[in-house]
Amino acid sequence: MKICFSLYVKPNKPCGGGSRFALNLSNYLISKGHEIQYSFDPSNLPDCILFFDHKLYSDDCITKWLSLDHAKLIRQKFPKIPFITRINDIGYPKSRPENFVKNFSELANI
């Protein structure tokens, strides 16, 4: 199965729990014979998209390529590709924008 991850986590770099989850899940899936893609290629469609976070950013440890708007476009063009969304820790800490939970809820319903 080809699984497209919405982010790439560089191994052996310090990062948060969600990134560690993604890295360990990708390693596990590869060990079971699945193919992991870290970008969306319309000429080589994945069987599903695993969406970890609606925020789009990159740093020394993580590259996130898929935003909520990108997910909506993919859903419109390729409605049969399932999205699997990891939802975790969606409360309102002080450092998160007000629309954080709303965006995650919208993503979960794609």
C-alpha positions as CSV (number, residue, x, y, z in Angstrom):
1,M,0.0,0.0,0.0
2,K,1.2,3.5,-0.8
3,I,0.6,5.9,2.1
4,C,1.2,9.6,1.7
5,F,2.3,11.3,4.9
6,S,1.6,15.1,5.3
7,L,5.0,15.6,6.9
8,Y,8.5,14.4,6.8
9,V,10.5,14.1,10.0
10,K,14.2,14.0,9.8
11,P,15.6,11.0,11.8
12,N,17.8,11.7,14.8
13,K,16.7,15.3,15.3
14,P,14.9,16.5,18.4
15,C,11.2,17.2,17.8
16,G,7.8,16.9,19.5
17,G,5.5,14.0,20.3
18,G,3.5,14.2,17.1
19,S,6.6,14.2,15.0
20,R,8.0,11.2,16.9
21,F,4.7,9.4,16.4
22,A,4.9,10.1,12.6
23,L,8.5,8.9,12.4
24,N,7.9,5.7,14.4
25,L,4.7,5.0,12.4
26,S,6.5,5.4,9.1
27,N,9.3,3.1,10.2
28,Y,6.7,0.5,11.3
29,L,4.7,0.7,8.1
30,I,7.9,0.4,6.0
31,S,8.9,-2.6,8.0
32,K,5.6,-4.2,7.1
33,G,6.2,-3.7,3.4
34,H,4.2,-0.4,2.8
35,E,5.6,2.4,0.7
36,I,5.6,5.9,2.3
37,Q,5.4,9.0,0.2
38,Y,6.3,12.4,1.6
39,S,4.7,14.5,-1.1
40,F,1.6,14.2,-3.3
41,D,2.2,13.2,-6.9
42,P,-1.0,13.1,-9.1
43,S,0.8,10.8,-11.5
44,N,1.6,8.3,-8.7
45,L,-1.5,8.4,-6.5
46,P,-1.3,7.0,-2.9
47,D,-3.9,4.6,-1.5
48,C,-4.5,7.0,1.4
49,I,-3.2,10.2,2.9
50,L,-2.2,10.4,6.5
51,F,-2.7,13.9,7.7
52,F,-0.9,14.8,10.9
53,D,-1.5,18.6,11.3
54,H,-3.2,21.4,9.5
55,K,-0.4,23.9,10.2
56,L,2.0,24.3,7.3
57,Y,5.6,24.9,8.3
58,S,9.1,23.6,8.1
59,D,12.1,23.8,10.3
60,D,15.4,21.8,11.0
61,C,13.5,18.7,12.0
62,I,10.1,18.7,10.1
63,T,8.8,19.5,6.6
64,K,5.0,19.8,6.4
65,W,3.8,20.1,2.9
66,L,0.0,19.7,3.2
67,S,-2.2,22.4,4.6
68,L,-6.0,22.3,5.1
69,D,-6.4,24.2,1.8
70,H,-4.2,21.7,0.0
71,A,-6.3,18.8,1.5
72,K,-9.5,20.4,0.2
73,L,-8.1,20.7,-3.3
74,I,-6.9,17.1,-3.3
75,R,-10.3,16.0,-2.0
76,Q,-12.0,17.8,-4.9
77,K,-9.8,16.4,-7.6
78,F,-9.4,12.9,-6.1
79,P,-12.5,12.2,-4.0
80,K,-11.8,8.5,-3.6
81,I,-8.5,8.8,-1.8
82,P,-9.2,8.4,1.9
83,F,-7.7,10.9,4.4
84,I,-6.8,9.6,7.8
85,T,-6.4,12.4,10.3
86,R,-4.4,12.1,13.5
87,I,-6.2,14.2,16.1
88,N,-4.4,14.7,19.4
89,D,-4.0,17.5,21.9
90,I,-6.4,20.0,20.3
91,G,-7.2,22.1,23.3
92,Y,-6.6,25.8,23.5
93,P,-3.1,26.4,24.9
94,K,-2.1,30.0,25.0
95,S,0.3,29.7,22.1
96,R,-2.3,28.4,19.6
97,P,-4.6,30.5,17.4
98,E,-8.3,30.7,18.2
99,N,-9.2,28.8,15.1
100,F,-7.0,25.8,15.9
101,V,-9.7,23.5,17.0
102,K,-12.1,24.7,14.3
103,N,-9.5,24.0,11.6
104,F,-8.7,20.5,13.0
105,S,-12.5,19.7,13.2
106,E,-12.9,20.8,9.6
107,L,-9.9,18.7,8.5
108,A,-11.3,15.6,10.3
109,N,-14.4,15.9,8.3
110,I,-12.6,16.0,4.9
